[in-house]
């Protein structure tokens, strides 16, 4: 995988900065081509990044899973533009694999709940965890990650 500059007017993050950025619980916007009509769709998702791959749990019969089963190419962006930090982010293109395994989806779901909510306890965590039995895992492996910061 290559690390690139996303915007010629910005500063490229160091590779280590990109990895640290991806450890934060920001929202990944996943771009896919709709399996029904080929129209682009963008979905906000929770993820975790490890070993060069993004791991996303999703409804196994939903549009993201169905679309990626038909066309495995995807685009993504993760950014921050407000708060105490300067605008920065990453974007890239990759290949997605949809894995239909309830046990695996349950593990990814639990990991992402803990990452974003801080705990597997509480009404929101319980509701999301209950959806795991209807989920698949999207493994998104980037071809490149382009970064920017100002």
Backbone torsions as a table, in degrees:
resi	resn	phi	psi	omega
1	UNK	NA	144.1	-179.9
2	UNK	-105.4	146.1	171.2
3	UNK	-107.1	126.3	-174.4
4	UNK	-127.9	168.8	171.5
5	UNK	-86.8	130.2	-176.6
6	UNK	-87.1	-27.4	-173.6
7	UNK	-142.4	118.8	-174.5
8	UNK	-63.4	-16.0	177.8
9	UNK	-92.2	-0.8	-178.1
10	UNK	-108.2	-176.2	175.7
11	UNK	-108.2	134.6	177.3
12	UNK	-76.6	137.2	174.0
13	UNK	-72.6	147.1	171.1
14	UNK	-65.7	154.9	179.7
15	UNK	-53.6	-41.0	-179.7
16	UNK	-67.1	-33.5	176.6
17	UNK	-65.8	-39.7	178.5
18	UNK	-60.9	-47.7	-178.8
19	UNK	-61.2	-42.9	178.0
20	UNK	-65.1	-41.0	177.7
21	UNK	-58.6	-42.3	-177.8
22	UNK	-70.7	-14.3	176.6
23	UNK	-77.9	-17.7	-179.7
24	UNK	-77.9	147.7	-179.2
25	UNK	-81.3	62.7	174.5
26	UNK	-86.7	166.2	178.4
27	UNK	-88.3	132.9	174.2
28	UNK	-95.2	129.2	174.1
29	UNK	-98.6	117.6	-174.2
30	UNK	-101.5	120.2	177.7
31	UNK	-99.9	127.7	178.7
32	UNK	-135.0	168.1	172.9
33	UNK	-101.2	122.2	-176.7
34	UNK	-56.2	127.5	-177.7
35	UNK	-64.5	-21.1	-175.9
36	UNK	-81.7	-38.9	-174.2
37	UNK	-139.7	2.2	178.1
38	UNK	77.1	4.0	-179.7
39	UNK	-75.2	139.7	179.6
40	UNK	-64.5	139.7	175.2
41	UNK	-128.8	145.3	176.3
42	UNK	-127.7	128.1	-177.4
43	UNK	-124.8	132.5	172.7
44	UNK	-77.7	134.5	-178.5
45	UNK	-141.3	155.0	168.6
46	UNK	-84.0	150.2	-178.1
47	UNK	-152.8	167.3	157.9
48	UNK	-136.4	152.1	-174.2
49	UNK	-117.2	129.3	-179.2
50	UNK	-155.3	132.8	174.6
51	UNK	58.5	32.7	177.7
52	UNK	84.7	11.8	-178.3
53	UNK	-134.8	141.9	171.3
54	UNK	-92.3	138.6	179.1
55	UNK	-117.6	122.3	-174.4
56	UNK	-132.3	129.7	172.8
57	UNK	-94.1	139.7	-178.2
58	UNK	-149.7	159.1	176.6
59	UNK	-57.8	124.6	-175.2
60	UNK	-65.3	-21.3	178.8
61	UNK	-108.8	9.8	-178.8
62	UNK	-80.8	173.1	-175.4
63	UNK	-64.9	-35.0	179.8
64	UNK	-63.1	-50.5	-178.1
65	UNK	-64.3	-46.6	-179.0
66	UNK	-62.5	-41.4	-179.0
67	UNK	-66.3	-42.6	-179.0
68	UNK	-73.3	-24.3	173.1
69	UNK	-67.7	-34.0	-179.6
70	UNK	-81.3	-40.4	-178.8
71	UNK	-140.1	109.8	-171.7
72	UNK	-81.1	-0.5	178.2
73	UNK	-79.8	141.9	-178.3
74	UNK	-146.2	160.1	175.2
75	UNK	-128.1	151.5	-178.7
76	UNK	-145.1	156.7	172.6
77	UNK	-146.2	139.7	173.8
78	UNK	-134.3	123.5	-177.6
79	UNK	-150.4	163.2	171.6
80	UNK	-132.1	140.5	-176.5
81	UNK	-135.8	4.9	-179.0
82	UNK	-148.3	-177.1	-178.2
83	UNK	87.3	-152.6	-175.7
84	UNK	-83.5	-7.5	-176.6
85	UNK	-101.9	155.0	173.9
86	UNK	-72.5	155.3	176.1
87	UNK	-57.4	132.6	178.7
88	UNK	-161.3	162.6	177.9
89	UNK	175.4	-178.1	177.1
90	UNK	-136.3	154.9	173.2
91	UNK	-150.0	162.1	179.4
92	UNK	-179.7	180.0	-178.9
93	UNK	-121.7	149.0	179.9
94	UNK	-161.9	-176.4	177.9
95	UNK	-115.1	132.7	-178.1
96	UNK	-109.8	143.8	174.2
97	UNK	-122.7	128.6	177.7
98	UNK	-98.6	123.5	-177.2
99	UNK	-114.5	119.4	-179.6
100	UNK	-94.5	89.4	-179.3
101	UNK	-147.8	109.1	-174.6
102	UNK	-60.6	-40.8	179.8
103	UNK	-62.8	-45.2	178.5
104	UNK	-64.1	-44.3	178.9
105	UNK	-62.3	-36.4	178.0
106	UNK	-64.8	-41.4	178.1
107	UNK	-64.6	-45.8	-179.7
108	UNK	-65.6	-42.2	178.0
109	UNK	-59.4	-48.5	179.9
110	UNK	-61.2	-43.2	178.7
111	UNK	-60.1	-45.7	-177.5
112	UNK	-71.4	-34.3	175.1
113	UNK	-61.6	-47.3	179.3
114	UNK	-62.0	-41.2	179.9
115	UNK	-62.6	-43.6	-174.0
116	UNK	-94.2	-32.1	-178.3
117	UNK	-104.4	-15.6	177.8
118	UNK	90.1	-10.9	-175.7
119	UNK	-164.9	157.4	173.6
120	UNK	-89.5	4.7	-178.4
121	UNK	-96.4	152.5	174.3
122	UNK	108.3	163.2	-176.2
123	UNK	-60.1	-45.1	-179.0
124	UNK	-64.1	-46.2	179.4
125	UNK	-60.9	-42.8	-180.0
126	UNK	-63.6	-42.0	-179.5
127	UNK	-64.9	-44.9	179.7
128	UNK	-66.6	-40.8	180.0
129	UNK	-62.5	-36.1	179.1
130	UNK	-63.7	-26.1	179.9
131	UNK	-76.6	-14.3	-175.8
132	UNK	-59.2	-32.5	-178.0
133	UNK	-69.4	-10.7	176.7
134	UNK	-111.0	17.4	-171.6
135	UNK	-110.6	160.2	170.6
136	UNK	-122.7	170.6	177.2
137	UNK	-112.2	131.6	171.3
138	UNK	-98.2	120.1	171.9
139	UNK	-102.2	110.0	-178.4
140	UNK	-105.0	114.3	-179.8
141	UNK	-106.5	111.9	-177.8
142	UNK	-68.4	143.1	169.2
143	UNK	-78.1	-37.7	175.9
144	UNK	-152.1	158.9	170.8
145	UNK	-127.5	118.7	177.7
146	UNK	-102.7	135.6	-175.5
147	UNK	-123.3	160.8	174.7
148	UNK	-151.3	152.1	170.9
149	UNK	-153.6	155.0	-179.5
150	UNK	-123.6	NA	NA
